[in-house]
Amino acid sequence: MVKKSVLMTIGPVILFGGISAVVAQNVEGLNLDTIRERAAEQTGDAQALFDYVTREGGTHDAEAQAVVDNGVEAIQRIKAGAGGNSDGPVDLDEMLAGAKSNLAGPKDAPLFVAFASFSMPEDSLKRMIQDVTRAGGVVVFRGFAKDGARSFIKQMAKVADRESANNLAIDPRLFRAFGVDRAPTYVAVSTNFELCDQLDCVSSVPPHDKLVGNVSTTYALRAFVDADGPGAGTASAALGRLERGDAG
């Protein structure tokens, strides 16, 4: 059964920027004051990044661009140390280019969103990414796992390809806005909306259809269309693109 509720649409943000960590060499050398200071700095960096992406205020643009650039450089270092090359299923150079492009400013929000997690079976996640990309939607992850960016990229390389690089996003605000706590979850939204620009905020969202469960993208879209709810129009258009095999 399709759950109908009030929710929002998205401006996807691929948050590969601002990757930093406090590394303690040993327990004796652990300085809690320093860690707290670094944590505060990282929060400021992250907020500056959100300010930059959403073009709100404009006062942190220079700081935010530095965060973006530093984050891309950090991923380049991870890539260089990970071994392999760009000839595999996903080109990391292309993912980096897509990430930096998406961080360059706001875009039209997609209306069809699939919420994913690496806790999903690998085959299911790979198929979801392929199908949602062809349907013209976005696959969203909540954030990096506890193992950090290196693990995230290695896992992503197993399930994504060049075609889907620009249809992947990391944005915990979307999970909060739609009340998503399980993956996979599919959402088809009735109209565009704007995400709030604070790290801990919850956005207001327009009417939407939401389906939670281990089902295919095609099944979810057909369920939305058949239910004729607020997201039916969005789902119908996405289903048409998917069946044509073209994300156009």
PyMOL commands that set and color helices and strands:
alter all, ss='L'
color gray80, all
select helices_A, chain A and resi 32-54+61-82+92-103+122-134+149-159+162-167+172-178+217-227+232-244
alter helices_A, ss='H'
color red, helices_A
select strands_A, chain A and resi 3-6+112-116+138-141+168-170+185-189+207-212
alter strands_A, ss='S'
color yellow, strands_A
deselect
rebuild
show_as cartoon
